[in-house]
Amino acid sequence: MRINIAVKLAGVFTLVCMSLLVLVALLASVMTTKGLKAEASKRLDNDVAVTLHTFDYFAQDALSQARMVAGNPKAVRYVDSDATTDPAALEDLLNMLPAQRIVRLFDAAGRPLRSQGLPPEVTDVVSAGVHLALAGEAVSGVEPIGDRGLAIRGIAPMRSGGKIVGAVMVGSWLDQAFVDQIKGITGLEVGIAGGNSRVSHWLAQTIQIDSSRRLMGEVPLDVVHQVRASAEVLKRNATFNGEDYLAAWAPLFGDYGEFVGLLYIGEPLAPLRNMVRQSQFLIFGLALLGTVLASVIATLLSRTITNPIRTLVEQAAKISRGELDGRVAINTGDELEQLAQTFNSMSESLAVMKLNDQNCNPLTKLPGNLTIEREVQQRLDRSEDVAVLYLDLDNFKAFNDRYGFEQGDRVIHTTSQSIQQAVQILDNPGDFVGHIGGDDFIVLTTPGIAERLSEEIIRVFDAEVPQLYPAEDRERGFIVSVDRRGQVQNFPLCSLSIAIVTNEHRPIRDFLELSSLASEVKKYAKSLEGSAFARDRRSDRTAPLDPTVLVL
């Protein structure tokens, strides 16, 4: 049987093409896998940072409540009189603190006078933090309390007549309830281990291994020793109940920098492995399709295949290094172009995932500062007519102090939903909602509907947020709380101040100038009673802010 040269060339070229495509598929698979693992590792780093920041937030909140008690005259008299005064007067004060709080009072000699939320066997324990407070230094952080476990707490000195008469500690156990709050923020598995002689054991019921059971037992001792020795975050895989996790182990320290425990954060590896398998199937499927096509039109495609393959390999290498802004331009009209489009789509998806993970607010899931600044600058650069709504909550700190950070988060979340609901109702194409941070939000819209949108936001907000108050406080129209100077005052219910700034009457060059204008107008809006908005109509920024240039 004789075979002509065209068939031979086609066969040889097909084998060469098959070899090249298989090699590209293998390289792309390996590089994509590394890229996905690198992104997962970066997400884990971000979640560790968010969790440690949340620890600090809880510690500062506990210290704030400790200072509130320490500054209360009834508590000071109770401690200064060696607890001989009527303890009922102190009960009302302690009842103002959130439930499940640990509360301890000490006299000037460091002797415990009153304990709440502690087991009997540790009520006589006096920590180094108490001695620091009796020396005049307020402290906050993580503390081991006997063999009971770890607590996150704040300790404040109590003063009377210029002298320190005692100290007060307010805190919370690092237990299942606390861990579940952290899991709600990160969305990942969280565990805590520590506490004196039990430093190699998980605290009770912190890691959930299925819908009904939580892990009990020892932490790997090599992990404990390595984290204790390095005092740095350790990343390594871990397995719980047959499921593998990409895990991070962070050290927890006491008042003098001593090692007191471990924080564990783990991201399940199963979704990542599924994504890798899907990418591999896609890459090898496209490679096989390219080989079949090459066998049909081998001679014509001999020169048009090698260059696109080289480009794809280079792009796969960039993805593996985390360079996600590059795009492949291949216009061959065949499967190689489809493969290039898949690479481009994958790069865009990874870039969006990276940006969202790094910049998304963990509570509201709204875009954060980097995305907000980029969106504003792009609209200004395109010379669009832009209206910026800068929104800020009034009396939020009093609400947070009175009802606790958990209820405070509900106010922030409800405010976010109110803003988004109002934007959906007006349905203005291109409107953008962002969360600057804390209780500050921003909305980008067009000048023509800025005031109607502000009215709608206030309407929805005023209908929803008051429902978060207890009925008696809502009907009374104010709450009783302690201000920054430790004085009890009446605070109105939370309201919303909105500053409207546009580029209708004068040009605005950049995001920094716009932010400055919005902050200026916001101060005016916050001076108004209840929820209100103010719109800047000045053509000259040096003009005074008054009702002649503002819409109220």
C-alpha positions as CSV (number, residue, x, y, z in Angstrom):
1,M,0.0,0.0,0.0
2,R,1.5,3.3,-1.1
3,I,0.9,6.5,0.8
4,N,1.5,9.8,-0.8
5,I,3.6,12.5,0.7
6,A,0.6,14.7,1.5
7,V,-0.8,12.0,3.7
8,K,2.6,11.4,5.3
9,L,3.1,15.1,6.0
10,A,-0.4,15.3,7.4
11,G,0.3,12.3,9.6
12,V,3.6,13.6,10.8
13,F,2.2,17.1,11.4
14,T,-0.7,15.6,13.2
15,L,1.6,13.7,15.6
16,V,3.7,16.9,16.1
17,C,0.6,18.9,16.7
18,M,-0.8,16.3,19.1
19,S,2.5,16.3,21.0
20,L,2.6,20.1,21.2
21,L,-1.0,20.4,22.2
22,V,-0.7,17.8,24.9
23,L,2.4,19.6,26.2
24,V,0.6,22.9,26.3
25,A,-2.3,21.3,28.0
26,L,0.0,19.8,30.7
27,L,1.8,23.1,31.2
28,A,-1.5,25.1,31.3
29,S,-2.9,22.6,33.8
30,V,0.1,22.8,36.1
31,M,0.3,26.6,35.8
32,T,-3.4,27.1,36.3
33,T,-3.3,24.8,39.4
34,K,-0.5,26.8,40.8
35,G,-2.3,30.0,40.1
36,L,-5.5,28.8,41.7
37,K,-3.6,27.6,44.8
38,A,-1.8,30.9,45.0
39,E,-5.1,32.8,44.9
40,A,-6.5,30.5,47.6
41,S,-3.4,31.1,49.8
42,K,-3.9,34.9,49.3
43,R,-7.5,34.6,50.3
44,L,-6.5,32.7,53.4
45,D,-4.0,35.4,54.3
46,N,-6.7,38.0,53.9
47,D,-9.1,36.0,56.1
48,V,-6.4,35.7,58.8
49,A,-5.9,39.4,58.8
50,V,-9.6,40.1,59.0
51,T,-10.0,37.6,61.9
52,L,-7.1,39.1,63.9
53,H,-8.5,42.6,63.2
54,T,-11.9,41.3,64.5
55,F,-10.2,40.0,67.6
56,D,-8.7,43.4,68.2
57,Y,-12.2,45.0,67.6
58,F,-13.8,42.7,70.2
59,A,-10.9,43.4,72.7
60,Q,-11.4,47.2,72.2
61,D,-15.1,46.8,72.6
62,A,-14.6,44.9,75.9
63,L,-12.1,47.6,77.0
64,S,-14.7,50.3,76.1
65,Q,-17.3,48.6,78.3
66,A,-14.7,48.1,81.1
67,R,-14.0,51.9,81.0
68,M,-17.7,52.6,81.1
69,V,-18.1,50.6,84.3
70,A,-14.8,52.1,85.7
71,G,-16.1,55.6,85.1
72,N,-19.4,55.0,86.8
73,P,-19.7,56.6,90.3
74,K,-21.7,53.8,91.7
75,A,-19.1,51.2,90.7
76,V,-16.3,53.4,92.1
77,R,-18.1,53.8,95.4
78,Y,-18.7,50.1,95.6
79,V,-15.0,49.3,95.1
80,D,-13.7,52.2,97.2
81,S,-15.8,51.1,100.2
82,D,-14.6,47.4,100.0
83,A,-18.0,46.3,98.7
84,T,-19.8,47.5,101.9
85,T,-22.2,49.7,100.0
86,D,-25.6,48.4,98.7
87,P,-24.7,45.9,95.9
88,A,-28.1,46.4,94.4
89,A,-26.9,49.7,93.0
90,L,-24.2,47.9,91.2
91,E,-26.5,45.3,89.7
92,D,-28.3,47.9,87.6
93,L,-25.0,49.0,86.1
94,L,-23.8,45.5,85.3
95,N,-27.2,44.6,83.8
96,M,-26.4,47.3,81.1
97,L,-23.6,45.1,79.8
98,P,-24.4,42.5,77.1
99,A,-25.4,39.0,78.3
100,Q,-22.8,36.3,78.6
101,R,-20.1,38.9,79.5
102,I,-17.4,38.1,82.1
103,V,-17.2,40.8,84.7
104,R,-14.7,41.1,87.5
105,L,-14.1,43.9,90.1
106,F,-10.8,44.2,92.1
107,D,-9.8,46.5,94.9
108,A,-6.6,48.6,95.0
109,A,-4.7,45.6,96.4
110,G,-5.8,43.3,93.5
111,R,-8.2,41.3,95.6
112,P,-11.3,40.1,93.7
113,L,-14.5,41.8,95.0
114,R,-17.1,40.6,92.5
115,S,-17.1,38.0,89.7
116,Q,-19.7,37.2,87.1
117,G,-19.6,34.6,84.4
118,L,-16.7,32.7,85.9
119,P,-16.6,29.1,87.4
120,P,-15.9,29.0,91.2
121,E,-12.5,27.4,90.8
122,V,-11.0,30.5,89.1
123,T,-12.7,33.4,90.9
124,D,-9.5,34.0,93.0
125,V,-7.2,34.2,90.0
126,V,-5.5,37.6,89.5
127,S,-3.8,38.1,86.1
128,A,-0.9,40.2,85.1
129,G,-3.4,42.5,83.3
130,V,-5.0,43.4,86.6
131,H,-1.7,44.5,88.0
132,L,-1.1,46.6,84.9
133,A,-4.5,48.2,85.4
134,L,-3.8,48.9,89.1
135,A,-0.6,50.6,87.9
136,G,-2.7,52.9,85.8
137,E,-2.5,51.2,82.3
138,A,-5.7,50.0,80.6
139,V,-5.1,46.7,78.8
140,S,-7.0,44.6,76.2
141,G,-6.4,41.3,74.5
142,V,-6.5,37.5,75.1
143,E,-6.0,36.0,78.6
144,P,-5.9,32.4,79.8
145,I,-8.2,32.0,82.9
146,G,-7.2,28.9,84.8
147,D,-7.8,25.7,82.9
148,R,-11.2,27.0,81.9
149,G,-9.8,28.4,78.6
150,L,-9.2,31.7,76.9
151,A,-11.1,35.0,77.2
152,I,-10.9,38.1,75.1
153,R,-11.2,41.0,77.5
154,G,-10.3,44.6,78.5
155,I,-9.2,45.8,82.0
156,A,-9.6,49.5,83.0
157,P,-8.3,51.2,86.2
158,M,-10.9,52.8,88.6
159,R,-10.0,56.2,90.0
160,S,-11.4,58.2,92.8
161,G,-10.0,61.6,93.9
162,G,-6.9,61.2,91.6
163,K,-5.9,57.8,93.0
164,I,-6.5,54.3,91.7
165,V,-9.0,52.4,94.0
166,G,-9.4,49.3,91.9
167,A,-9.9,47.8,88.5
168,V,-12.7,46.3,86.4
169,M,-12.4,43.5,83.7
170,V,-15.1,42.9,81.0
171,G,-14.7,40.1,78.5
172,S,-16.1,37.1,76.7
173,W,-15.1,33.4,76.6
174,L,-13.5,32.2,73.3
175,D,-16.1,29.5,73.0
176,Q,-18.6,28.1,70.4
177,A,-20.7,31.3,70.3
178,F,-17.6,33.5,69.7
179,V,-16.2,31.2,67.0
180,D,-19.5,31.1,65.2
181,Q,-19.5,34.9,65.0
182,I,-16.0,34.8,63.5
183,K,-17.1,32.1,61.0
184,G,-20.0,34.3,60.0
185,I,-17.5,37.0,59.1
186,T,-14.9,34.9,57.2
187,G,-17.2,32.1,55.9
188,L,-14.4,29.6,56.8
189,E,-13.8,27.0,59.5
190,V,-12.4,28.5,62.7
191,G,-10.8,26.9,65.8
192,I,-9.1,28.1,68.9
193,A,-6.7,26.2,71.2
194,G,-4.9,27.3,74.3
195,G,-5.0,28.0,78.0
196,N,-2.0,27.2,80.3
197,S,-1.6,23.5,80.7
198,R,-4.2,22.8,78.0
199,V,-2.3,24.6,75.3
200,S,-2.3,21.6,73.0
201,H,-6.0,21.0,73.2
202,W,-8.9,22.6,71.4
203,L,-11.2,24.7,73.5
204,A,-14.6,23.1,74.0
205,Q,-16.7,22.9,70.8
206,T,-14.9,25.3,68.5
207,I,-14.4,23.3,65.2
208,Q,-17.5,21.9,63.6
209,I,-16.9,18.6,61.8
210,D,-20.5,18.0,60.7
211,S,-24.0,19.4,61.3
212,S,-24.3,18.0,64.8
213,R,-20.7,17.4,66.1
214,R,-17.8,19.5,67.0
215,L,-14.1,18.5,67.3
216,M,-12.6,17.7,70.7
217,G,-9.0,16.6,71.3
218,E,-5.4,17.6,70.9
219,V,-3.8,20.0,68.4
220,P,-0.8,18.5,66.6
221,L,2.1,19.2,69.0
222,D,4.5,20.0,66.1
223,V,2.2,22.8,65.1
224,V,2.1,24.2,68.6
225,H,5.9,24.1,69.0
226,Q,6.5,25.6,65.6
227,V,4.1,28.5,66.0
228,R,5.3,29.1,69.6
229,A,8.9,29.2,68.5
230,S,8.4,31.4,65.4
231,A,5.6,33.6,66.8
232,E,4.4,33.8,63.2
233,V,1.4,32.5,61.2
234,L,2.0,28.9,60.0
235,K,0.3,27.7,56.8
236,R,-0.1,24.0,56.1
237,N,-2.8,21.5,55.2
238,A,-4.9,19.9,57.9
239,T,-7.5,17.1,57.9
240,F,-10.7,17.0,60.1
241,N,-13.2,14.2,59.8
242,G,-11.8,13.1,56.5
243,E,-12.0,16.6,54.8
244,D,-8.8,18.4,53.8
245,Y,-8.3,22.1,54.5
246,L,-5.8,24.7,53.5
247,A,-5.1,25.9,57.1
248,A,-3.4,28.9,58.8
249,W,-2.3,28.7,62.5
250,A,-1.8,32.1,64.1
251,P,-0.3,32.6,67.6
252,L,-2.2,34.4,70.4
253,F,-0.2,36.4,73.0
254,G,-0.9,37.6,76.5
255,D,-0.2,41.0,78.2
256,Y,3.6,40.4,78.4
257,G,3.9,38.8,74.9
258,E,3.7,35.3,76.3
259,F,2.3,32.6,74.0
260,V,-1.2,31.7,75.3
261,G,-2.9,29.9,72.4
262,L,-3.6,29.3,68.8
263,L,-6.1,30.6,66.2
264,Y,-6.9,28.1,63.4
265,I,-8.6,29.2,60.1
266,G,-9.1,26.6,57.3
267,E,-10.5,26.8,53.8
268,P,-11.8,23.5,52.4
269,L,-9.7,22.1,49.6
270,A,-12.5,20.2,47.8
271,P,-13.9,23.2,45.9
272,L,-10.3,24.2,44.8
273,R,-9.6,20.6,43.6
274,N,-12.9,20.5,41.7
275,M,-12.0,23.8,40.0
276,V,-8.6,22.4,39.1
277,R,-10.2,19.2,37.7
278,Q,-12.6,21.3,35.6
279,S,-9.8,23.4,34.3
280,Q,-7.8,20.3,33.4
281,F,-10.8,18.7,31.6
282,L,-11.4,21.9,29.7
283,I,-7.7,22.3,28.7
284,F,-7.3,18.7,27.6
285,G,-10.7,18.7,25.8
286,L,-9.7,21.7,23.8
287,A,-6.3,20.1,23.1
288,L,-7.9,17.0,21.8
289,L,-10.2,19.0,19.6
290,G,-7.3,20.9,18.2
291,T,-5.5,17.7,17.4
292,V,-8.5,16.3,15.4
293,L,-8.8,19.6,13.5
294,A,-5.0,19.6,12.8
295,S,-5.2,16.1,11.3
296,V,-7.8,17.4,8.7
297,I,-6.1,20.6,7.7
298,A,-2.5,19.9,8.8
299,T,-0.6,21.5,6.0
300,L,-2.6,24.8,6.0
301,L,-2.4,25.2,9.7
302,S,1.3,24.2,10.2
303,R,2.4,27.8,10.5
304,T,-0.6,29.2,12.2
305,I,-0.5,26.8,15.2
306,T,2.9,27.2,16.6
307,N,2.8,30.9,17.3
308,P,-0.6,30.8,19.0
309,I,0.6,27.9,21.1
310,R,3.6,29.9,22.2
311,T,1.4,32.9,23.1
312,L,-0.9,30.6,25.1
313,V,2.0,29.1,27.0
314,E,3.3,32.6,27.9
315,Q,-0.2,33.7,29.1
316,A,-0.5,30.5,31.2
317,A,2.9,31.4,32.8
318,K,1.7,34.9,33.6
319,I,-1.4,33.5,35.2
320,S,0.7,31.2,37.3
321,R,2.7,34.2,38.5
322,G,-0.5,36.1,39.4
323,E,-0.3,38.5,36.4
324,L,-4.0,38.6,35.6
325,D,-4.2,41.9,33.5
326,G,-2.8,40.4,30.3
327,R,-5.0,39.2,27.4
328,V,-4.3,36.9,24.5
329,A,-5.1,38.2,21.0
330,I,-5.4,35.3,18.6
331,N,-7.6,35.7,15.5
332,T,-7.4,32.3,13.7
333,G,-11.1,31.6,13.7
334,D,-10.6,28.1,15.2
335,E,-10.3,26.2,18.4
336,L,-7.0,28.0,19.3
337,E,-8.9,31.3,19.3
338,Q,-11.5,29.6,21.6
339,L,-8.8,28.5,23.9
340,A,-7.4,32.0,24.0
341,Q,-10.8,33.4,24.8
342,T,-11.1,30.8,27.6
343,F,-7.7,31.9,29.0
344,N,-8.9,35.6,28.8
345,S,-12.1,34.7,30.5
346,M,-10.2,32.8,33.2
347,S,-7.9,35.7,33.7
348,E,-10.8,38.1,34.0
349,S,-12.6,35.8,36.4
350,L,-9.5,35.4,38.6
351,A,-8.8,39.1,38.6
352,V,-12.4,39.8,39.7
353,M,-12.2,37.2,42.4
354,K,-8.9,38.6,43.6
355,L,-10.2,42.2,43.6
356,N,-13.5,41.2,45.4
357,D,-11.7,39.1,48.0
358,Q,-9.3,42.0,48.8
359,N,-11.7,44.9,48.6
360,C,-15.2,43.6,49.4
361,N,-16.6,44.6,52.8
362,P,-17.0,41.3,54.8
363,L,-20.3,42.5,56.5
364,T,-22.3,44.1,53.6
365,K,-20.5,42.4,50.7
366,L,-20.5,45.8,49.0
367,P,-17.4,47.2,47.0
368,G,-14.8,48.9,49.2
369,N,-12.6,51.9,48.9
370,L,-10.4,50.8,46.0
371,T,-13.4,49.9,43.8
372,I,-15.2,53.1,44.8
373,E,-12.3,55.4,44.0
374,R,-11.7,53.6,40.6
375,E,-15.4,53.9,39.7
376,V,-15.6,57.6,40.6
377,Q,-12.4,58.5,38.7
378,Q,-13.5,56.6,35.6
379,R,-16.7,58.6,35.5
380,L,-14.9,61.9,36.0
381,D,-12.4,61.0,33.3
382,R,-15.2,60.3,30.9
383,S,-16.6,63.8,31.7
384,E,-19.9,62.3,32.8
385,D,-22.4,64.2,34.9
386,V,-22.0,62.6,38.3
387,A,-23.9,63.0,41.6
388,V,-22.3,61.5,44.7
389,L,-24.4,60.7,47.7
390,Y,-22.2,60.4,50.9
391,L,-24.2,58.7,53.6
392,D,-23.4,58.6,57.3
393,L,-25.3,57.2,60.3
394,D,-26.0,59.6,63.2
395,N,-26.0,58.3,66.9
396,F,-24.6,54.9,65.8
397,K,-22.0,54.8,68.5
398,A,-24.6,55.2,71.2
399,F,-26.6,52.4,69.7
400,N,-23.5,50.2,69.5
401,D,-22.6,50.9,73.1
402,R,-26.1,50.3,74.3
403,Y,-26.9,47.1,72.5
404,G,-23.5,45.6,71.5
405,F,-21.6,45.1,68.3
406,E,-23.8,42.3,67.1
407,Q,-26.9,44.6,67.0
408,G,-24.6,47.3,65.6
409,D,-23.7,45.0,62.7
410,R,-27.5,44.5,62.1
411,V,-27.9,48.3,61.8
412,I,-25.0,48.5,59.3
413,H,-26.4,45.6,57.3
414,T,-30.0,47.0,57.3
415,T,-28.7,50.4,56.2
416,S,-26.9,48.7,53.3
417,Q,-30.1,46.9,52.3
418,S,-32.1,50.1,52.6
419,I,-29.7,51.9,50.2
420,Q,-29.8,49.0,47.7
421,Q,-33.6,48.7,47.9
422,A,-34.0,52.4,47.1
423,V,-31.6,52.2,44.2
424,Q,-33.6,49.2,42.8
425,I,-36.9,51.1,43.2
426,L,-35.7,54.1,41.1
427,D,-33.9,51.7,38.7
428,N,-31.5,54.3,37.2
429,P,-29.0,52.5,34.9
430,G,-25.4,52.8,36.0
431,D,-26.1,53.6,39.7
432,F,-23.4,52.3,42.0
433,V,-23.4,51.5,45.7
434,G,-20.3,51.2,47.8
435,H,-19.3,50.7,51.5
436,I,-16.5,53.1,52.5
437,G,-16.3,51.4,55.9
438,G,-17.9,51.5,59.4
439,D,-21.2,53.4,59.0
440,D,-20.2,55.4,55.9
441,F,-21.6,54.5,52.5
442,I,-21.5,56.1,49.0
443,V,-23.9,56.1,46.0
444,L,-23.0,57.2,42.5
445,T,-26.0,58.3,40.4
446,T,-27.0,61.1,37.9
447,P,-27.7,64.6,39.1
448,G,-31.3,64.6,37.9
449,I,-32.5,61.9,40.4
450,A,-30.1,62.5,43.3
451,E,-32.7,64.2,45.5
452,R,-35.4,61.7,44.7
453,L,-33.0,58.9,45.5
454,S,-32.0,60.5,48.8
455,E,-35.7,60.8,49.7
456,E,-36.3,57.2,48.9
457,I,-33.3,56.0,50.8
458,I,-34.4,58.0,53.9
459,R,-37.9,56.7,53.6
460,V,-36.8,53.0,53.5
461,F,-34.2,53.6,56.2
462,D,-36.6,55.4,58.6
463,A,-39.1,52.5,58.1
464,E,-36.6,49.7,58.8
465,V,-33.9,50.8,61.2
466,P,-36.2,51.8,64.1
467,Q,-37.5,48.2,64.1
468,L,-34.1,47.2,65.5
469,Y,-34.8,49.0,68.8
470,P,-36.7,47.5,71.6
471,A,-40.3,48.6,71.6
472,E,-40.0,50.8,74.7
473,D,-37.0,52.7,73.3
474,R,-38.6,53.0,69.9
475,E,-41.8,54.5,71.4
476,R,-39.8,56.8,73.7
477,G,-37.8,58.1,70.7
478,F,-34.4,58.0,72.4
479,I,-32.1,55.7,74.3
480,V,-30.0,56.2,77.5
481,S,-26.3,55.5,77.0
482,V,-22.9,56.8,78.1
483,D,-21.0,59.3,76.0
484,R,-17.2,59.4,75.4
485,R,-16.7,61.2,78.7
486,G,-18.5,58.5,80.6
487,Q,-21.6,60.6,81.3
488,V,-25.1,59.2,80.9
489,Q,-27.1,61.0,78.2
490,N,-30.2,60.6,76.1
491,F,-29.4,59.9,72.5
492,P,-32.0,60.1,69.6
493,L,-32.7,57.0,67.5
494,C,-30.3,56.4,64.6
495,S,-30.8,58.7,61.6
496,L,-29.2,59.1,58.2
497,S,-27.4,62.2,56.9
498,I,-26.8,62.4,53.2
499,A,-24.5,64.9,51.4
500,I,-25.1,65.4,47.7
501,V,-22.2,66.7,45.6
502,T,-22.3,67.0,41.8
503,N,-20.1,68.4,39.0
504,E,-23.0,70.4,37.5
505,H,-21.9,73.8,38.5
506,R,-18.1,73.4,38.6
507,P,-15.6,70.8,37.4
508,I,-14.3,68.2,39.8
509,R,-10.9,66.8,38.9
510,D,-10.5,63.7,41.0
511,F,-11.8,61.5,43.8
512,L,-9.9,63.3,46.5
513,E,-11.5,66.7,45.7
514,L,-14.9,65.1,45.5
515,S,-14.4,63.4,48.9
516,S,-13.4,66.6,50.5
517,L,-16.5,68.4,49.2
518,A,-18.8,65.6,50.3
519,S,-17.3,65.6,53.8
520,E,-17.8,69.3,54.0
521,V,-21.5,69.1,53.0
522,K,-22.0,66.0,55.3
523,K,-21.1,68.1,58.3
524,Y,-23.9,70.5,57.4
525,A,-26.4,67.7,56.9
526,K,-25.5,66.1,60.3
527,S,-26.4,69.4,61.9
528,L,-30.0,68.9,60.8
529,E,-32.5,67.0,63.0
530,G,-33.4,63.5,62.1
531,S,-32.7,61.9,58.7
532,A,-32.0,64.6,56.1
533,F,-30.0,65.4,53.0
534,A,-28.2,68.5,51.8
535,R,-27.1,69.3,48.2
536,D,-24.2,71.6,47.3
537,R,-25.2,74.0,44.6
538,R,-22.2,76.3,44.9
539,S,-20.2,77.3,41.8
540,D,-17.4,78.5,44.1
541,R,-16.3,76.4,47.0
542,T,-15.2,79.4,49.0
543,A,-18.9,80.4,49.2
544,P,-20.4,79.7,52.7
545,L,-22.6,76.7,53.3
546,D,-26.1,78.0,53.9
547,P,-29.6,77.2,52.7
548,T,-29.2,79.5,49.7
549,V,-26.8,77.0,48.1
550,L,-28.2,73.8,49.7
551,V,-31.4,71.8,49.1
552,L,-32.6,70.5,52.4
